[in-house]
Amino acid sequence: MKKPRILVCDDEPVARRGAARALGAESYEILECIDGRECLATLERPRHGVDLILLDLRMPGMDGMTTLAHLTAMPAPPPVVVVTADSSLRSAIEAVKAGAADFLAKPYEIDELRFVVAKTLETARLRTENRRLAEELKRLAGSRRLSGESPVMRAVMDAIERVGPAAAGVLIRGESGTGKELVARQIHELSERARGAFVAVNCAAIPDTLVESELFGHRRGAFTGADRDRPGKFRQADGGTLFLDEVGDMALAAQAKLLRVLQEGIVEPLGGGDPVAVDVRVLAATHRDLKAMAAEGRFREDLLFRLRVVEIELPPLRDRAGDVLLLARQFLAASSRAGLSLAPETERALLVYPWPGNVRELANAVERATIFCRGLVIQPEDLPREVRAAAAPAGEGDLLAWDPEDDFQTAKRKVVERFERAVLVEALREHGGNISQAARKLGLHRQNLQQKLHELGIAAESFRGD
C-alpha cells in the first residue's frame, strides 16, 4: 500500500527533522523544503505528488501566508496544516480562513502532530471519495434517463414534460422492460414534489393478504406476525410521489381502499388507530388492459378513472428500432469499461433482433458484452446467443421463422415485418441515414419509405454519423 507523502516546509532544519521523526518513516514518506518557493516548485514536479503540506508561517523570502495564497489558487491543492509560533493563534485563525485545513501551535506535542496529520489526511480522502461517488452517481443517473429519437419516443417525452408539473394522476402503460418506472421518476422530478420522496411499490410482488398492510400500514398485533407498528408506503411518500407498478395485479379489496384514500386523502392503518392525512401524488403503471379488466369486473372502473386522468403509452423497443443503437451506446458509456465501441456486425445484430424484453433486455445484453469483450470493440460473439444469431446473414430459415402458437395472419405479419425491418435498417446503415439515397437503392418513393419508417418506429437520423 502506498504511504501518504507529506511535504514539511520550514526554514529551520531542526524543525523539519523533528517533524519527520515524529511522523515516522514507516507510516509516511517525508519530503522537505526550506521556503514557499521551494514548496511550490516541488508541487510542480509530477513525480512528487504530495498528500499533505505541513507549512510553517514564519519563513524568510516567501512566508507561509503568501505560500498558502498560491496553494489555494491551484485547481486541486493538497490539504495544508499550518504551524505557527503565535501564542495568540491570530495568524492560525487567519490561515484557516484563507483555506488551511488545520493548524498546530509551536511547540506542539508529538501525539498532537500525529493526530492532526492523520485526521486531515482522512478528511481529504473522504472528500475525494465523495466527489468520485457523486460523479459516478451522475454518470449512472444519465444512463437511467428515458431517451430516444424515434417519433414515438419524442411523443412520450413531450407528454412527460407536459404532465410533470401538473397534479393529475398518470397511468403508464407498456410491456415489461419498456421503462415505466423511469417515466414515473421523470414525472416526479418535473413536479413540485421533486424534493419529496419517490416511493415505488410493485403490486405484483406483494401477496394479496399483505397489500393493504404494505400500502396503508398496520398497528402492532393487527395480524399474526405484526410485531410492531408500520407506517405504510402512503405515509412514507407523504409530500412526494407514490408509484404503483403493475397496479392491475392488485386485489379488488385493496382497490376499494386505495380508491377511498385517493378520494379523501386519509390513510387508516390496519388494526385501528387514528386516521392520518396524507398528501401524495399517485402514479400507476401496468402492462394489462385495465379497461378490458374493468368491463370483466376484475378492476374497479371508478379507480381506473381516478388513476387515468392522463395515460402515457410506452412503445416496445421493436417499434422504435432507430433508438436501439442510441440506447446501446448510452449503456456502454455508463459501463465500468471505458472506450468500448460496437463492431458493424454487432450493430446489425442489435438492430435486427426484436427485443421481446425491451430496454431492460438490451441493457442486460450490453452489460454481458462488456464483460466478455476481450478488446475495445464488441463483436457479435460477445452478445447473448439469441441476439448473436441475428447477426448471421439472413437466410430463408431466418426470415420464415415463426412462433407455432401464432395463427396464420399473426405469423405472416411478423415475418413480413422482420424482413422489412432488416432490409430498411441495412439500407439506412449503408447510406448513413440518407432517406433519398436509401429510397433509390430500394426502388421506393421517398414518401413511401418515410411512411414505412414511421410505421416501424425507425428514426433515420439515428444512422447518421455511424
C-alpha positions in Angstrom: 0.0 0.0 0.0 1.4 3.4 -1.0 2.4 5.5 2.0 1.0 9.1 2.2 3.5 11.7 1.1 4.0 14.7 3.4 5.9 17.9 2.5 7.4 19.6 5.5 8.0 23.3 4.7 10.1 25.0 7.4 13.3 27.1 7.2 14.6 25.5 10.4 16.4 22.1 9.7 15.8 21.0 13.3 12.0 21.6 13.0 11.9 19.7 9.7 13.8 16.7 11.0 11.8 16.7 14.3 8.5 16.5 12.3 9.9 13.8 10.1 11.0 11.7 13.1 7.7 12.3 15.0 5.6 11.1 12.0 7.8 8.1 11.3 9.2 6.8 8.0 7.3 3.6 8.5 3.9 5.4 8.2 4.7 8.3 5.8 7.1 9.4 3.1 8.5 12.7 4.1 9.8 15.4 1.7 11.4 18.6 3.0 11.8 22.2 1.7 13.1 25.4 3.2 10.6 28.1 2.0 7.5 28.8 0.0 9.1 29.0 -3.4 10.7 25.5 -3.0 7.3 24.2 -1.8 5.6 25.4 -5.0 8.4 24.1 -7.1 8.1 20.7 -5.5 4.4 20.5 -6.3 5.1 21.3 -10.0 7.2 18.1 -10.3 4.8 15.3 -11.3 6.8 12.6 -9.6 6.4 14.4 -6.3 2.7 14.0 -5.8 2.0 15.4 -2.3 -0.9 14.3 0.0 -0.4 16.9 2.7 1.7 20.0 3.4 3.0 20.9 6.9 3.6 24.7 6.4 5.4 27.0 8.8 4.1 30.5 8.7 7.3 32.4 9.6 9.9 31.9 6.9 12.3 34.2 5.1 11.6 35.0 1.5 8.1 33.7 0.7 6.4 33.3 4.0 3.6 30.9 4.9 0.6 33.1 4.3 1.9 34.1 0.8 2.6 30.4 0.1 -0.9 29.4 1.3 -2.5 32.0 -1.1 -0.6 30.4 -4.0 -1.6 26.9 -2.9 -5.3 27.7 -2.6 -5.3 29.2 -6.1 -4.3 25.8 -7.5 -7.0 23.7 -9.1 -6.7 20.8 -6.7 -4.2 21.6 -3.9 -3.3 19.1 -1.2 -4.6 20.0 2.3 -2.4 22.3 4.3 -1.7 22.2 8.1 -0.1 25.5 9.2 2.4 25.7 12.0 2.6 28.9 14.0 4.6 30.3 16.9 2.0 33.0 17.5 0.8 32.4 21.1 -2.5 34.3 20.4 -3.3 32.0 17.5 -4.4 35.0 15.5 -2.3 34.0 12.5 -3.5 30.4 12.7 -7.2 31.6 12.6 -6.4 33.8 9.6 -4.7 30.9 7.8 -7.7 28.6 8.4 -10.0 31.4 7.0 -7.6 31.6 4.0 -8.0 27.9 3.2 -5.8 25.9 5.6 -7.3 22.6 6.8 -6.0 22.8 10.4 -3.2 24.3 12.5 -0.6 23.5 15.1 0.9 25.9 17.6 4.6 25.6 18.4 5.8 23.9 20.5 3.5 21.0 19.8 3.3 17.5 21.2 4.2 14.5 19.0 0.8 12.9 19.6 -0.9 16.2 18.7 1.1 16.3 15.4 0.3 12.7 14.5 -3.4 13.2 15.3 -3.8 16.3 13.2 -2.0 14.8 10.3 -4.0 11.6 10.4 -7.3 13.4 10.7 -6.5 15.8 7.9 -5.5 13.0 5.5 -8.6 11.0 6.3 -10.8 14.1 5.8 -9.2 14.7 2.4 -9.6 11.0 1.5 -13.3 11.2 2.3 -13.8 14.3 0.3 -12.1 12.8 -2.7 -14.2 9.6 -2.4 -17.4 11.7 -2.1 -16.5 13.6 -5.3 -15.8 10.3 -7.1 -19.1 8.8 -5.9 -21.0 12.0 -6.8 -19.5 11.8 -10.3 -20.3 8.1 -10.6 -23.9 8.7 -9.5 -24.3 11.5 -12.0 -22.9 9.2 -14.7 -25.2 6.4 -13.7 -28.2 8.7 -13.5 -27.6 9.8 -17.1 -27.8 6.1 -18.1 -31.1 5.7 -16.3 -32.8 8.6 -18.1 -35.5 7.9 -20.6 -34.2 8.7 -24.0 -34.9 8.2 -27.7 -35.0 9.9 -31.1 -37.8 7.9 -32.7 -41.1 9.8 -33.3 -43.0 7.6 -30.8 -40.5 8.3 -28.0 -40.5 12.1 -28.8 -44.2 12.0 -28.2 -43.8 10.2 -24.9 -41.2 12.7 -23.7 -43.3 15.6 -24.8 -46.2 14.1 -22.7 -43.9 13.8 -19.7 -42.8 17.4 -20.0 -46.5 18.5 -20.1 -47.9 16.3 -17.3 -44.9 16.5 -14.9 -45.7 20.0 -13.3 -49.4 19.1 -13.1 -51.0 17.4 -10.1 -53.0 14.9 -12.2 -52.8 11.1 -11.8 -51.0 9.4 -14.6 -51.4 5.8 -15.8 -48.3 4.5 -17.7 -48.9 1.5 -19.9 -46.3 -0.6 -21.6 -44.8 -4.1 -21.8 -42.3 -5.3 -19.2 -38.9 -3.7 -19.6 -40.0 -0.6 -21.5 -39.1 1.8 -18.7 -42.3 2.6 -16.9 -40.6 3.4 -13.6 -38.2 5.7 -15.4 -41.2 7.6 -16.8 -42.7 7.9 -13.3 -39.4 9.1 -11.9 -39.1 11.8 -14.5 -42.6 13.0 -13.9 -41.8 13.2 -10.2 -38.6 15.2 -10.9 -40.5 17.7 -13.0 -43.2 18.2 -10.4 -43.4 20.5 -7.4 -42.9 17.4 -5.3 -39.4 16.7 -6.6 -37.9 17.5 -3.1 -40.2 14.9 -1.6 -39.8 11.1 -1.6 -40.4 8.9 -4.6 -41.7 5.6 -3.3 -42.1 2.7 -5.7 -44.3 -0.4 -4.9 -44.5 -3.5 -7.2 -48.1 -4.6 -6.6 -47.5 -7.9 -8.4 -44.7 -8.9 -6.0 -46.9 -8.5 -2.8 -49.2 -11.2 -1.7 -52.9 -10.2 -1.7 -53.0 -10.6 2.1 -50.2 -8.1 2.6 -51.1 -5.4 0.0 -53.2 -3.3 2.4 -50.5 -3.5 5.2 -47.8 -2.5 2.7 -49.7 0.5 1.3 -51.6 1.7 4.3 -49.6 0.5 7.3 -50.7 -1.5 10.3 -50.7 -1.4 14.1 -48.8 -3.9 16.2 -50.9 -7.0 16.7 -53.2 -6.3 13.7 -52.4 -9.8 12.4 -50.1 -12.7 13.0 -46.5 -11.5 12.6 -47.3 -7.8 13.1 -44.8 -7.4 16.0 -44.5 -3.6 15.6 -46.3 -0.6 14.1 -45.6 0.0 10.4 -46.4 3.4 8.6 -47.0 2.0 5.1 -46.0 3.4 1.7 -48.5 6.2 1.6 -47.1 7.8 4.7 -43.6 7.2 3.5 -44.5 9.1 0.3 -46.2 12.0 2.2 -45.3 15.2 0.4 -43.9 13.2 -2.6 -44.9 10.6 -5.1 -46.1 7.0 -4.8 -45.6 4.8 -7.8 -47.8 1.7 -8.0 -46.2 -0.6 -10.6 -48.4 -3.4 -12.0 -51.5 -1.9 -10.4 -53.6 -4.3 -12.5 -52.5 -7.2 -10.2 -54.0 -5.6 -7.1 -56.8 -7.4 -5.4 -60.3 -5.9 -5.6 -60.5 -5.4 -1.8 -57.2 -3.4 -1.9 -58.5 -1.5 -4.9 -61.6 -0.3 -2.9 -59.4 1.0 0.0 -57.0 2.6 -2.5 -59.9 4.5 -4.1 -61.0 5.8 -0.7 -57.5 7.1 0.1 -57.3 8.8 -3.3 -60.7 10.4 -2.7 -60.3 11.5 0.9 -56.5 11.8 1.3 -56.7 9.9 4.6 -55.0 6.6 5.5 -56.3 4.2 8.1 -53.8 1.6 9.2 -54.9 -2.0 9.7 -55.6 -2.8 13.3 -57.1 0.5 14.2 -55.6 3.8 15.3 -56.3 7.4 14.3 -56.6 8.1 10.6 -53.7 10.0 9.1 -54.0 12.7 6.5 -51.5 12.3 3.6 -50.6 14.5 0.6 -49.4 12.1 -2.1 -49.4 12.1 -5.9 -50.1 8.6 -7.2 -48.7 7.4 -10.5 -49.6 3.9 -11.7 -48.3 1.5 -14.3 -49.4 -1.7 -15.9 -48.8 -4.0 -18.8 -52.5 -5.0 -18.7 -55.6 -3.6 -20.5 -57.3 -2.1 -17.4 -60.3 -1.0 -19.5 -61.0 -4.6 -20.6 -60.4 -5.8 -17.0 -63.0 -3.2 -15.7 -65.5 -4.5 -18.3 -65.0 -8.0 -16.9 -65.3 -6.9 -13.3 -61.7 -7.6 -12.4 -60.7 -3.9 -11.9 -62.8 -1.1 -10.5 -63.9 1.3 -13.1 -64.1 4.2 -10.7 -60.5 3.6 -9.6 -59.4 3.4 -13.3 -60.9 6.9 -13.8 -59.0 8.2 -10.8 -55.7 6.8 -11.9 -56.0 7.5 -15.6 -56.5 11.3 -15.8 -53.6 11.2 -18.2 -52.4 8.0 -20.0 -48.9 7.5 -21.4 -48.3 4.6 -23.7 -44.7 3.4 -23.8 -43.9 1.7 -27.1 -42.0 -1.6 -27.1 -38.4 -1.5 -28.4 -39.3 -3.4 -31.6 -41.4 -0.3 -32.6 -38.5 2.1 -32.1 -35.6 0.4 -33.8 -33.9 3.7 -34.5 -33.3 4.1 -30.8 -31.6 0.7 -30.3 -28.0 1.9 -31.1 -28.6 5.2 -29.2 -29.5 3.3 -26.1 -26.8 0.7 -26.5 -24.1 3.4 -26.7 -25.6 5.1 -23.6 -25.3 1.8 -21.7 -21.7 1.4 -23.0 -20.8 4.9 -21.8 -22.3 4.1 -18.4 -20.4 0.8 -18.0 -17.3 0.3 -15.9 -15.1 -0.2 -19.0 -14.2 2.9 -20.9 -13.5 3.3 -24.6 -15.7 0.4 -25.9 -17.4 0.5 -29.2 -19.6 -1.7 -31.4 -18.5 -3.6 -34.5 -20.7 -3.1 -37.6 -21.9 -6.7 -37.4 -22.8 -6.2 -33.7 -24.8 -3.1 -34.6 -26.7 -5.1 -37.2 -27.5 -7.8 -34.7 -28.8 -5.3 -32.2 -30.9 -3.6 -34.9 -32.4 -6.8 -36.3 -33.2 -8.6 -33.0 -36.8 -7.9 -31.9 -36.0 -7.4 -28.2 -39.0 -9.1 -26.5 -37.6 -8.0 -23.1 -37.4 -4.4 -24.4 -34.9 -1.9 -23.0 -34.2 -4.0 -19.9 -33.1 -6.9 -22.2 -30.9 -4.5 -24.3 -29.2 -3.2 -21.1 -28.5 -6.7 -19.9 -27.2 -7.7 -23.3 -24.8 -4.7 -23.4 -23.6 -5.4 -19.9 -22.9 -9.0 -20.8 -21.0 -7.9 -23.9 -18.8 -5.5 -21.8 -17.9 -8.5 -19.6 -17.0 -10.9 -22.4 -15.4 -8.4 -24.8 -11.6 -9.1 -24.9 -10.6 -5.9 -26.8 -12.2 -2.4 -27.2 -14.6 -3.4 -30.0 -17.6 -5.5 -29.1 -18.1 -8.4 -31.5 -21.3 -10.4 -32.2 -19.8 -13.3 -30.2 -19.8 -11.1 -27.1 -23.6 -10.9 -27.2 -26.1 -13.4 -25.8 -26.8 -16.3 -28.1 -30.2 -15.3 -29.2 -29.0 -11.8 -30.1 -25.9 -13.1 -31.7 -27.9 -15.3 -34.0 -29.4 -12.1 -35.5 -26.0 -11.1 -36.8 -25.8 -14.1 -39.1 -26.7 -13.5 -42.8 -30.5 -13.8 -43.1 -31.3 -17.0 -44.9 -34.7 -18.4 -45.8 -34.9 -20.2 -42.4 -34.3 -17.0 -40.5 -36.9 -15.0 -42.4 -39.6 -17.6 -42.3 -39.2 -18.5 -38.6 -42.4 -18.1 -36.7 -44.0 -18.9 -33.3 -46.0 -22.1 -33.6 -48.5 -20.5 -31.2 -49.3 -17.8 -33.7 -52.2 -18.0 -36.1 -51.6 -17.6 -39.9 -52.2 -13.9 -40.1 -50.1 -13.1 -37.0 -47.2 -15.3 -38.2 -47.4 -13.7 -41.7 -47.3 -10.2 -40.2 -44.3 -10.9 -38.0 -42.3 -12.5 -40.9 -43.1 -9.5 -43.2 -42.2 -7.0 -40.5 -38.9 -8.8 -39.8 -38.0 -8.8 -43.4 -38.9 -5.1 -43.9 -37.0 -4.1 -40.8 -33.8 -5.9 -41.8 -33.9 -4.5 -45.3 -34.6 -0.9 -44.3 -32.1 -0.9 -41.5 -29.4 -2.2 -43.8 -30.2 0.4 -46.4 -30.1 3.2 -43.9 -26.8 2.0 -42.5 -25.3 1.8 -45.9 -26.3 5.4 -46.8 -25.7 7.0 -43.4 -29.4 7.7 -42.7 -29.9 9.5 -46.0 -33.5 8.7 -46.9 -33.3 9.8 -50.5 -30.3 7.5 -51.2 -31.9 4.6 -49.3 -35.1 5.0 -51.3 -33.3 5.0 -54.6 -31.4 1.8 -53.6 -34.7 0.1 -52.6 -36.7 1.3 -55.6 -39.2 3.2 -53.4 -40.6 6.7 -53.4 -39.1 8.8 -50.7 -42.5 9.4 -49.2 -43.3 5.7 -49.1 -40.1 4.9 -47.4 -40.7 7.7 -44.8 -44.2 6.2 -44.1 -42.8 2.7 -43.6 -40.0 4.0 -41.3 -42.7 5.8 -39.3 -44.8 2.6 -39.0 -41.8 0.6 -37.8 -40.6 3.3 -35.4 -37.2 3.6 -37.2 -35.5 7.1 -37.0 -33.3 7.6 -40.0 -31.3 10.3 -38.1 -30.0 7.7 -35.7 -28.0 6.2 -38.5 -26.3 9.5 -39.5 -22.6 9.7 -38.4 -22.3 5.9 -37.9 
